[in-house]
Amino acid sequence: MHLKAHFRLSLIFIGLLFLSLPVTITAKDFTIDEMEFTFKNTQTFDDDALGSALGIYEDDLLDIDKVTQGIAGLKKFYFDNGFFEMSVDTSFSFNNEEETASLKFIISENRQYRIDSIIYNGLDKLSPELSRRIYRIKKIEKNKFYNRILIIDQTNEILDRLQNNGYMYARLKQDSGTVIRKFSGNTNSGVKVILNFEGADTLSYFGRTEIVIMDNVYNVDKELLRREIQYNEGDIYSKEKKLLSERNIAKLAIVQSAHIDPDSASIMKVDMTANVKLGPKYEILPYIRGTSIQNHFYFGGGAEYTDKYFLGGGRVLSANIDGLFNSSDLNRLEVSGTFTQPHFIFNKSTFSNKLTVGFYNLEGFKNYYAGNLSTVKYFISDKTFYNSLYLDLNEELVQFRYDDTSSILNIFHSMITLTAVHDNTNNVLSPSAGYYHSISAGSAGLIPKLVISALPNFNYSQFVKFYTGNRIYFNLNKIIPFSIFATSLKVGDIIEYGTGTQLVPVQPIYKFFSGGSGSLRGWNAKENGILANKELGGNFLLEGSIELRKKLFPSKENFMKNINGALFIDYGNVWETSKQFRIDQIALATGFGFRYDLFFGAVRIDFGFKLYDPNDTNAKWLFSDPPKIFKSKFAIQFGIGEAF
């Protein structure tokens, strides 16, 4: 028998009704198969935003308590956005035969209140300059709609500015920090926002800082830790400098945690204590990893031994053995050792030196490799556009043994590169906001040219190399819930120069390639390019991507909550030289993919299609020859971590 009942009742009566229904019609028996929002007057927010506020989703089991809580959350969402007089009615429809329920929410938004005035109390003793800086904060403004989140943002930014300019004890009053006064009338209505501060009347200064190392079994030098402190005794108090000092101390490999806390009740001059906890000095860790090398995806792992306080002074020594596998023809084995010295010449600089020996099976040849990479990193500031500078000096002895002949080529490669980096992205593994930009310039061949007479059996290449990588991330939650928009652009150019008997062209391992899991995903690795031989690479690269990433099941509590989806368009190509670049030769790929978040990053699979292939003279566009779509115009890509 098919039974449908339609109820339009208050929530209390709905609860009583469920108690009175037969056992076959209880809340736990019904699954929500449809939810609908209707509006009596206006609609300000889309259904996805309302569903998130409600916290109830289709395919959930119907739970009256959860519905009640959800409606309270929906009302709070509207209230926090200035709809103080919003009301909501509910309607339920049940299908007893299929054990499903339909929910309908009838919303009356009514008036959305605007901010009539903003009043700050307790800030009258600030300097004129600091007052101007605080009043320039415009998260909330007169005549804008009331928004609780923006008010909190405004308050937090004001407190940060106060606490970074000497007012250590500045805070909102505990009993009346934020006061909202609503008024309405026939001709005028709005809200007054009153923010009441305290502790913004007396400046504080840093006093002495005592460093306390808990259980200092490795005799770590306190002066090493003191060098990481970003303030001096007598400086005006700054929360930002205190937190930066904590982070700097914690970055030392031997340190497990660091906290700097006030050590006295003094208001004017405040002594501090840096409580530092050390971690183990020695560590052996196995690991697994996946990475893209020359556009091929490799999977493998290895083990790392680390001495986190090598010979004192914050030095670190590590040794790695690392194996990576793509196929029986493409695999790599490396053994390396790295020495790191903090405070190299300057407090903000770090020196590292890495020695590596390796054996690599590559396409058509084998590499026997010995190399040394010396890097000086200089941290500029978080507040400047370029945050860091890197100076790399690379020396390599490489032997090429070709599979199809008995020929051997010995290369002495050396390159010096300067790189500037800007990075304000909010997450290393999966950014949702921010901008990353790097630009580098390098020169190869200077050192080999000076010493080549002593190495008559070795050849070398001379070239300059320019490269820039750019990535931008936007959080789209206000437009498409649980979504991220990401875009990238890479441009690289290699310019060869010079003549000589031992001078050879740039070898493939130093060139650019197109196609693969981190490139144009409609092509497999090294299959794209305006090149005579795509596997040998080119000297000029222009490549980018546009991608929409979205959590597919954000409300689930099981394994499904870690499943993400992506839609993408990739563009670009690689040419022999920049002089051969043509706009109509820019290839296009499109497709979709899925990611599953794990502790080491997202496991990724992408399905890519060649949207526009400039090398295909018969069918350049994807739908020019439909039978080809899943034959020659389709590729499946695997990876760990996002494509960019």
N, C-alpha and C positions, 0 to 999 in steps of 0.2 A: 504494500500500500504506500502510495506517495503522499506525504503530509507536509504541507507548508503552513507555517504560522508566522504572522507578521506582528511585531510588537513595537510600540512607540511609547516608551515609558521612562520614568525617571530611573537613575542608576540603582537607587535603593530597591525600587519595585522589581527591577530586573533580577537583582540578587535573590529576592524572595521567590520570584517565579522559578528560578533554576532549582531552588530547594524543593519546590512543589512538583516539578516535572517527574515523569516516570524515570526509572533507572536507565532506560535506553536513550534518554535525552538529557545527558549531563554535560557540563562544560568540558570535561576531559574527553568526551566522545567526539567532539566536533572540531573539524579543521577549518581554518579560515581560508576560503577559496576566492574571496573578493573583498576589497576595501574601496570605498568611494567617498570622496570629499565633495560636498556641494555647498554653495554659498548663497546667502540671502541677499547680500548687497555687493560687496567688492571681494576680489581675490588678489591678495598681495604676494603670497608665497606659492611656489609650485608644489605638486603632490609629493615629490621626493623629499623636500624639506619638511613638510608636515608629517610624512611617514617616519622620518628620523626623529622628530620631536616626540611623536606618539610612542615610538619604540615597539610597535606591533607590525608584523609583516604577514603577507600571504603565506600560506603553508604552515603558520604557527598553529598550535592547539589553542582553542578559545579558552581563555581564563578571565573570569569576570574581575578578579582582583587586579590582574594585569591591565585590563581595559580601563578600570577606574584610575589606576596609576598613570596610564597613558594619557587619559584625558586631562589629568592634573598637569602632566608634562607639556601637553599641547597648550593649555591655558598659560602656563609659565612662559613658554616660548613666545606667545603673543604678547604677554605682559612685558617681557624683556625687550620687545620691539615697539613699545608705546601704545599697544592696544589694551588699555586698562579696562575697557567695558565690553570686551569680547565675550561671547557666550557660545556654547556648543550643545546641540541636541544629538541623540543617537537613535539609530534604528537598526534592528537585527532581523535577518531572515534566515530560517533554518530549513535544510533539506534533510529530513530524518532518514530517508532511504540511503542517501550517499554520505550521511554524517558530515555535512559541510555547513558552514555558516557564512553569511554575507553581512558585512558591517558597513553602515552608512553614517557619516558624521556631517551634520548640517551646521555650518558655521556662520555666525553673525559677527563680522569683524568690528563693526561700528567705527567710532572715531579713532584715528591714530594721532597721538599727542606729539606736539613739537616742543623743543626746549625754548622756554621764554627768556631765561637768564641763567648765568652760571656765576656762583658766588664762592670765592675762596676766603676762608678764615684761617688765621694763624700764620700768614706769610708776609706780614707787614714789616718785619725786621730784616728782610733780605736786601742785599745790595741791589742797586738799580739795574745792573747788568744781568744778574741772575734772575731778577723779576721779569725782565724783558724776555729772557730765554724761556722761562716757564710759561709766560702768557702767549708765547708763540706756538705752544703745543696745541694743535687743533684736531685732536681725535673727535672731540665733540664741539659743536658750535651753536650759537643762538640761531633759532629758526630751523634747525635740522631736526629730523625726527628723533625722539627719545630712543636710545639703544643702550641697554645695561652693559653689554660687553665693551662698547666703546668708552663708557664711563669708567669701567675698571681699567681699560688700557690707558686712559688719560691719567687716572690716579697713579697707576704704577709708573708711568713715565715721569710724572712730577716727582714722585718719591725717589726714583733712580737719580734724577737730576739733583735733588737736594742732598741725597746721601753720597753722591760723587763730588759734591762741592762743600764738604765739611760738616754737614748736618747729619751726624752719625745716628742720632736718635729720632730723626724725623719719621713720623708715621701718622696715619689717620687716628683720630680719637676713637677709643675702643667702644664707647657707648653711643657716639653720634657722629661717626666718621663721614658717612654719606647720607644726606637727608634729601628726599624727593618730595616736593610739595606740588600736588596737582590742583589746578583750579579750572573751572569751566563756567561759562556764561553764554548769554545769547550773542554777545559781540566778540568775546575774547576767551580763549582757553589755552592751556599749556601746562608746562611743568617748570618749576624752579629746581635747579640742581645746586645743592649746597655741599661743599667739601670742606670739612673741618680738620685742619692739621694741627699737630702739636710737635714739639721738639725742634721747630725750625727757628729758634731764637738764639741759639748759642752754637758757635763754631767749635768743632773738635779737631785735634791734631794727633798724628801718630806719635806715640811715645816709644819706649824701648820695645824691641821684639826679642823674646827669649825663644830659642829653638829647643824643643824637647823631643828626643828620639827615643821611642819606646823599644826596649830590648835591643840595644845597638850592638849586636853580636859581631857585626862585620867592621866595627870601628869607622863608620861612615863619618866623614869630616863635616862638622856643622857649618863651616864656612862655605863648603860647596853648596849647601842648601840656602845659605844666606844670600848667595849671589843671584838666586832666582827671585828674591823679594824685589818688587817693583817700586817701593817707596822708601824714603829715608826718615829717620827720626826728626820730628819737627815739621814734616810736610802736613798740609791740610788733609784731613781724612777723606778717603775716596773708597767707596765700596768696590768700585770697578778695579782699582789697583790691588785691593786685598784679595779679590777673587782671582785676578790674573796671577798673583803671587802663589796662591794655592795651586792653580792649574800648572804653573811652571815647575813647582816642586814635585808635584805628582807625575810630571812627564819624565822625570829621571827614572831609569829602568829599575833601580833598586828600591824605589819608593812605591809602596802599595796605596797609601792614602795620606793626605795632608789637609789640616784644617787650622785656620788662623782665627783665634777668638780673643775678644777683649779680656784683659786680665785684672782690671781694676774698675771701681765704680766712678772713677774720675770722668768728668764731662769734658773738660778743656783738653787735657793731654792724656791720651788713653794708651796704656801699655798693652802689648799683644803677646800671645803665646802661640807659637806654631807647633802643633802636635803632629808629629810625623810617625807613621807606622811603616816599617820596612817589609818587603816581600822576600822570598827566598833568593839567594845569590845565584844559585845554579838551577838550570831548568832544561829538561829534555822533553820536547813535545812532538808527537807525530801529527801530521796534518794531511788533509786532502784539499785539492784545489782544481778549479777549471779556469782556463784562460785562453785568450785568442792571441796567437802569434802568427804574424804575416797572414792574417785573415783566416787561418785554420783554427778550429777549436780543439784544444787539448785537455785531457782530463788525467789526473794523477795525484801525486802527493809525495810525501817524504818525511824527514825528521829534522828537527832543529835543536842544536845544543847552544845554550846561552849562558855566558858568565856576565851577570848584570853589574858587577863592580870590579872590572878587570884592572888590576894594578892601581885601584883607587881613582880619585878624581872624576868619578861619574862615567868612566870609560866602559864600553860594552864590547864584548867579543862574542861573535856567533859563528856557528859552522852549520852548513846545510848540505844534505844530499837530497836531490830532487829528480824525480822521474815523471815524464809526461808522455801520454800516448794519444795518438790520433788514429793510426792504422799501422799495419805491419811495415809500411813504407815510410811513415811519418811518425817519428818518436825521438825523444830527447832524454839525455842523462847528464846531470850537472852535479859537480861538487864545488862548493864555494865557502869562503870565509870572509867575514866582514868585521872591521874594527871601526868603532864610532867614538869620537872625542867631542864632548860638549864644550862650550865656551872656547871655541877655537879663534884666537886673536881677539875677538869681541864677545861680549856676553850673549849677543843675539845670534851668534853664528855656530854652526856645527860642522865638523869634518868627519867624513866617512871614507873608508877605502875597502873595496871589495875585490878579492882575487877569485877567479873562476876558471875551472877546467871543465870541458864538456865534449860530449860526442853526440852528434845530431844526424839522424837519417832524414834527408830532405828529398824533394822531387828531383830525381836524376843525379844526385850526388850526395856524398857524405862530407860532413864538416868535423874536423878535429880542431878544437878551440882552446886557447889559453888567453885570458884577458884580465886587465886591471882597470877598475873604474874608481876614480877619485872624485868626490863631490864635496863642495863647500856650499852649505845652505845658510842664507842670511835672512832672518825674519825682520821685516820692516815694521809693519804695524797692521792691526785690524782695521784702522780708520783710513788708511791710504788706499788708493785703488789697487795698486800692486802690493800684495801682502808679503810676498817672499821672492827672493832671487836665488837661483841655483847656478853654480859654475861647475861643469862636468869636464873632466879630462879622461878620455878613454883610449887605452892602447890594447891592441889585439893582434895575436898571431893566429892566423886561420889557414888551414889546409883544406882545399877542395879536391876530393877524389871523385871523378865522374864515372857513373855506372856504365855508360855506353862506350867508353874508351879507357885506355890505360893512362890518360893524361892526368897530371897533378898540377894544381896551381897553388902557390904559397903567397899569402897576402899579409903584409904588415899594415894594419889600419890604425890610424890615430885620429881623434877628433876632439876638438875643444868646443863646448857649447855653452851659451848663456841663455837662461830661461827666466822669464818673469811670470808670476802667477797671481791671479786674483781669484779668490774662492770664498763666497759667502753662502754656499749651499748648506742646507740644514741637516744633511745626513750623508754619511760616506757611502753606505750600501744602496740606499734607495731614496734619493732626494725628492722632496715635494715642493721645494721653493728655493730660489736663489739663482745665482749666476756664477758659472766657472769660465775663466778665460786664461789661456796661456799663450805666450808667444816666445819663440826661440830662434836663435841664429847660431849656426855652427860652421866650423871650417875643418876640413879633413885634408891630411896630406902634408902638413907643415913639418911635423917631427920626422916622418919617414923620409922626406926629401933630404933632411939634414944627415941622416944616419944610413941611408940606403946603400952607400958604398961599402959599409961593413956587413951588409946582408945581401950578397950578390944573388942568392937563390930566391929572394923575395921580391914581390911586386907591390905596388901601392896605387891608390887612386887619389886624385885631387879634385875637390869640389867644395862648394858652400851649400848649406842646406837651411832653408827657412820653413818654419811650420807654425801654425796657429790652430788651437783647438778651442771650441766655444760650446757651452751647454747652458740652456736656460730652462728653468722649471717653474711652473705656476700651479698653485693649488686652486682647483675649480669647485671646491665644495659648495660655494654659494650658488653656483650655476648648475653643476652636475655633481651630486653628492658622491663622496669617496672617489673623486677623479683627479688626475694630474695631467697637465699638458706639458710636454717636454719637446725641446727642439735642439738640434746640434748642427754645427758647421765646422768642417776641417778643411784647411788649405795647406798644401805643402809643395815646395819647389826645390829641386836639386839642380844646381848649375855646375857643370864640369868645366875644368880649365887645365891648361898646362900641357907640355909635351915632354917626352923622355923615353928612353929605351925600356925602363922598368915600369912605366906608367901604363895602367890598364883601366878600362871603363869601370864605372861604379858597379859593384857586384850585386846580384839580386837581393842578398840578405839586408842591404841598406836602402832598398828602393820602396816605392809605394805600390799597393795592390788594391783591387776592387772586387767586391763580391764576398759573401760570407756572413756569419752570424752577427758581426759587429759592423757590417758595411751595407751594401745593397743586398737585401735579403731575398730578392728574386733570383739571384745568381749564387751558385756555390762558390767556395773560396777560390780566388784568383781566376775566375771564369769571365770577368768583365774587364773591359779596357779597350781603348783605341790603340792597340799595340799589335805588332807582328807576332809576338809570343807573350801571351798574357801571364804565363807562369814566371817570366823573367822580370815582370814589373815595369813601372815607368817612373819618370822623373818629376811629373807634375800631377798633383791630386787636388780635386775639388769634390767634396762629398758632404752630405748632410741628411738629416732625418727630421720628420715631424711625427710625434706619437701621442696618442691619447691612452692613458692608463687608468684602469678602473677596478676597484674591488667588486667582485661579482656577487658575493654573498656576505655582506658586512654584518648582517644580523645573526648569522649562524654561530654557534658555540663549538661546533665540532671541527673536523679537519677542513671543511669547506670554507671556513672563514679566511684561510690562507690562499685561496685561489683568486688570482687576478687575471684580467684580460687586457689586451692592447690592440689598437688599430694603428697602422703606421703607413707613412709614405717616405721612401728613401730616394735620394737623388744624387747624381754625381757621376764621375768617371775618372780614369787615369789615362794620361797621355805620355808620349815619349818626352816631350818638352813643353814648356808653357807657350811657346810660339805656335804649337799645333792645336791649341785649345779652340773649340768652336761650341757655341751655345747649343746648336741643334744636335750635338753629340752627347749632351747630358742625358744619361739613362735615368729611367724612373722605375721604381719597384713599389708595390703596395701589398698589403696583406694584413693578417691578424695573428695573434698569438696568445698563449696562456703562460702564466707564471705561478709557481708554488713557493711561498716563502718558507725558508728553513733558517736555522740559526746562522749559517754561513753565507746567506744570501738567497736570491730567488733562483730556482731551477726553471729554465726558460725553454719553450719550444715555439717557434714562429713558422708560419706558412706564408711564403712569399711568392709573388707573381711578378713577372716582367711586364710592367705596365707599358713601358716604351723602351725598345731595344734598338739603338742606332746601328748596331752591327747586323741586324736582320734585314736584309734588303727586300725580302718578300712579304714579311708581316711584322712591321715595326711595332704596331700597337697590339695590346693583349687580345682584343677581340677581332683582329683582322683575319685570323685563321683559327676558329674555335677548337678544331681537333688538336691543335698544338698546346692548348692551355695547360693540360696536365701531363704533357710529354716533355716539351722543351722549354716551356715558360713557367715552370713551377719548381720550387725548391723548399725543402724542410731544413730548418736551422735549429741547432741546439746550443745552449749556453748556460753559464752560471752567472747570475747578476743581470742587471738590465743591459740592454744593448748599448746604452750610453747614460 
